[in-house]
Amino acid sequence: MRIVIAEDDPLLREGLALLLRAESLDVVATAGAPDEALDAIDAHRPDVAIFDVRMPPTHTDEGIVAAVEARRRQHDLAVLVLSAYVEQTFATELLTGGVGGLGYLLKERVGRVEEFLDALRRVAAGGTAIDPEVITQLFTRSRQDTRLDRLSPRERDVLVLMTEGLGNNAIAERLVVTDSAVHKHIRSIFAKLGLSPTHRLDRRVAAVLHYLEDARPRA
């Protein structure tokens, strides 16, 4: 696994690089600014890019903008976004490309090494990994209108775990149900969200996108 790290905090940047190299992962470049990160991605064609959300010069959304641009340049690039806060506005731009390989973790998750590495590997394999705290906060925010209202409580549980990036077997274990029950719930979720087998996005990714879009606070 070839990795580029884009993080403006030198301590965290070097700490991440040391952690990943200790796991025999190939950190091919590190960058402290968005432009440096894009240059490194162009030069090294990594499998995964880790981006901080807030980077110079304004420390607002430069990391997200660079991540979107990186995926535009290299469509098979997996992206793991790190943030100190729950911010979900990046999701639509990254997910609507129709490609998997997307993760969003709070920085505190990096300290839980096994969880962080599991999320990184899941994203590199083309899956999704959304921080559970992000999902919890999204569910507790008020929503004026949502397509998720048509889902049953159990279907919501399944969709939340899909958003975390879990596969059917892992969801079944977490909810203490059978694999066939999970499969049934997922088929129902796809039907209620209007996601046909011919949908232009991978249906699991599209379902996650519906969830994240509908959870965004309305003005």
C-alpha positions as CSV (number, residue, x, y, z in Angstrom):
1,M,0.0,0.0,0.0
2,R,1.5,3.3,-1.2
3,I,0.4,6.3,0.9
4,V,0.7,10.1,0.7
5,I,0.0,12.1,3.9
6,A,-1.2,15.7,3.6
7,E,-1.2,17.3,7.1
8,D,0.0,20.7,8.1
9,D,0.8,19.9,11.7
10,P,4.4,18.6,11.5
11,L,4.1,16.5,14.7
12,L,1.0,14.7,13.5
13,R,2.3,14.3,10.0
14,E,5.6,12.7,11.1
15,G,3.8,10.7,13.8
16,L,1.4,9.2,11.2
17,A,4.3,8.4,8.8
18,L,6.2,6.6,11.6
19,L,3.1,4.7,12.6
20,L,2.4,3.5,9.1
21,R,6.0,2.7,8.3
22,A,6.1,0.6,11.5
23,E,3.3,-1.4,10.0
24,S,5.4,-2.0,6.9
25,L,3.2,0.4,4.8
26,D,5.0,2.5,2.2
27,V,4.6,6.2,2.9
28,V,6.0,7.6,-0.3
29,A,5.6,11.3,0.5
30,T,4.3,13.7,3.2
31,A,3.1,17.3,2.5
32,G,2.2,20.3,4.7
33,A,0.2,22.1,2.1
34,P,-2.5,21.2,-0.5
35,D,-0.4,22.0,-3.5
36,E,2.5,19.9,-2.2
37,A,0.1,17.0,-1.7
38,L,-1.2,17.2,-5.2
39,D,2.3,17.3,-6.6
40,A,3.2,14.3,-4.6
41,I,0.1,12.4,-5.7
42,D,0.9,13.2,-9.4
43,A,4.5,12.1,-8.9
44,H,3.9,8.9,-6.9
45,R,0.4,7.7,-7.9
46,P,-0.3,6.3,-4.4
47,D,-3.0,3.9,-3.5
48,V,-4.2,6.1,-0.6
49,A,-4.0,9.8,0.3
50,I,-4.6,10.9,3.8
51,F,-5.9,14.5,3.9
52,D,-6.4,16.9,6.8
53,V,-9.6,18.8,6.3
54,R,-8.2,22.2,7.3
55,M,-5.0,23.2,5.7
56,P,-3.1,26.4,4.7
57,P,-3.6,29.1,3.8
58,T,-7.0,29.7,5.4
59,H,-7.4,26.5,7.4
60,T,-11.0,26.1,6.3
61,D,-11.7,23.5,3.5
62,E,-8.4,23.4,1.6
63,G,-7.9,19.8,2.4
64,I,-11.3,18.8,1.1
65,V,-10.8,20.8,-2.1
66,A,-7.5,19.1,-2.6
67,A,-9.0,15.7,-1.9
68,V,-11.7,16.3,-4.5
69,E,-9.0,17.5,-7.0
70,A,-6.8,14.5,-6.3
71,R,-9.7,12.1,-7.0
72,R,-10.4,14.0,-10.2
73,R,-6.8,13.5,-11.3
74,Q,-6.6,9.9,-10.2
75,H,-10.0,8.2,-10.2
76,D,-8.9,5.1,-8.4
77,L,-7.3,7.0,-5.5
78,A,-8.6,6.0,-2.1
79,V,-9.0,9.0,0.2
80,L,-9.0,9.0,4.0
81,V,-10.0,12.4,5.5
82,L,-9.0,13.4,9.0
83,S,-10.7,16.2,10.9
84,A,-10.7,17.5,14.5
85,Y,-14.4,18.2,14.2
86,V,-17.5,16.7,12.7
87,E,-17.8,18.2,9.3
88,Q,-19.9,16.4,6.6
89,T,-20.1,18.9,3.8
90,F,-17.3,17.1,2.0
91,A,-19.4,13.9,1.5
92,T,-21.4,14.9,-1.5
93,E,-18.4,16.1,-3.5
94,L,-16.4,13.0,-2.8
95,L,-19.0,10.4,-3.1
96,T,-20.9,11.5,-6.1
97,G,-17.9,10.5,-8.2
98,G,-19.3,7.0,-8.0
99,V,-16.1,5.5,-6.7
100,G,-15.6,3.8,-3.4
101,G,-12.5,4.1,-1.3
102,L,-13.5,6.9,1.0
103,G,-13.0,7.4,4.7
104,Y,-13.7,10.2,7.2
105,L,-12.3,9.9,10.7
106,L,-11.9,12.2,13.6
107,K,-8.3,12.8,14.5
108,E,-8.8,11.3,17.9
109,R,-9.4,7.9,16.2
110,V,-5.7,7.9,15.1
111,G,-4.7,7.2,18.7
112,R,-6.7,4.0,18.5
113,V,-4.2,2.4,16.3
114,E,-6.0,-0.8,15.4
115,E,-9.3,1.0,14.5
116,F,-7.3,3.5,12.4
117,L,-5.4,0.9,10.5
118,D,-8.6,-1.1,10.0
119,A,-10.3,1.9,8.5
120,L,-7.3,2.7,6.3
121,R,-7.2,-0.9,4.9
122,R,-10.9,-0.8,4.3
123,V,-10.7,2.4,2.4
124,A,-7.7,1.2,0.4
125,A,-9.7,-1.9,-0.6
126,G,-12.4,0.3,-2.1
127,G,-14.8,0.4,0.9
128,T,-16.0,3.3,3.2
129,A,-15.1,4.1,6.8
130,I,-17.1,6.8,8.4
131,D,-16.3,7.7,12.1
132,P,-19.1,6.4,14.4
133,E,-19.1,9.8,16.2
134,V,-19.8,11.5,12.9
135,I,-22.8,9.2,12.4
136,T,-24.1,9.7,15.9
137,Q,-23.9,13.5,15.6
138,L,-25.6,13.5,12.2
139,F,-28.5,11.5,13.6
140,T,-29.0,13.9,16.5
141,R,-29.1,17.0,14.3
142,S,-32.5,18.3,13.4
143,R,-33.7,17.7,9.8
144,Q,-36.6,19.4,8.1
145,D,-37.0,16.9,5.4
146,T,-35.5,13.5,4.9
147,R,-35.8,10.5,2.6
148,L,-34.8,8.3,5.5
149,D,-38.2,8.6,7.2
150,R,-39.4,5.8,5.1
151,L,-36.9,3.4,6.7
152,S,-37.8,1.2,9.6
153,P,-35.7,1.5,12.8
154,R,-33.9,-1.8,12.0
155,E,-33.2,-0.6,8.5
156,R,-31.7,2.6,9.9
157,D,-29.5,0.5,12.2
158,V,-28.2,-1.4,9.1
159,L,-27.7,1.8,7.1
160,V,-25.7,3.3,10.0
161,L,-23.4,0.3,10.0
162,M,-23.1,0.4,6.2
163,T,-22.0,4.0,6.6
164,E,-19.3,2.9,9.0
165,G,-18.1,0.7,6.2
166,L,-19.1,-2.7,7.6
167,G,-19.9,-5.6,5.3
168,N,-22.9,-7.9,5.6
169,N,-21.3,-10.4,7.9
170,A,-20.0,-7.8,10.2
171,I,-23.4,-6.1,10.3
172,A,-25.0,-9.4,11.2
173,E,-22.6,-9.9,14.0
174,R,-23.0,-6.4,15.4
175,L,-26.8,-6.6,15.3
176,V,-26.9,-10.3,16.4
177,V,-29.0,-11.3,13.3
178,T,-28.5,-13.7,10.4
179,D,-26.7,-12.8,7.2
180,S,-30.0,-13.4,5.3
181,A,-31.8,-10.9,7.5
182,V,-29.1,-8.3,6.8
183,H,-29.4,-9.0,3.1
184,K,-33.2,-8.6,3.3
185,H,-32.9,-5.2,5.1
186,I,-30.3,-3.9,2.6
187,R,-32.6,-4.9,-0.3
188,S,-35.4,-3.0,1.4
189,I,-33.2,0.1,2.0
190,F,-32.2,0.1,-1.7
191,A,-35.9,-0.2,-2.7
192,K,-37.1,2.6,-0.4
193,L,-34.3,4.9,-1.5
194,G,-35.0,4.2,-5.2
195,L,-31.6,2.6,-5.9
196,S,-32.1,0.1,-8.7
197,P,-29.4,-2.4,-9.8
198,T,-28.7,-0.1,-12.7
199,H,-28.1,3.0,-10.5
200,R,-25.1,4.9,-11.7
201,L,-23.4,4.7,-8.3
202,D,-22.5,1.5,-6.4
203,R,-25.7,1.1,-4.4
204,R,-24.0,0.8,-1.1
205,V,-22.1,4.0,-1.7
206,A,-25.3,5.7,-3.0
207,A,-27.2,4.6,0.1
208,V,-24.5,6.1,2.3
209,L,-24.6,9.3,0.2
210,H,-28.4,9.5,0.8
211,Y,-27.8,9.2,4.5
212,L,-25.1,11.9,4.6
213,E,-27.0,14.3,2.4
214,D,-30.2,14.0,4.3
215,A,-28.4,14.4,7.6
216,R,-26.9,17.8,6.6
217,P,-28.4,20.7,8.6
218,R,-30.8,22.8,6.5
219,A,-30.4,26.6,6.4
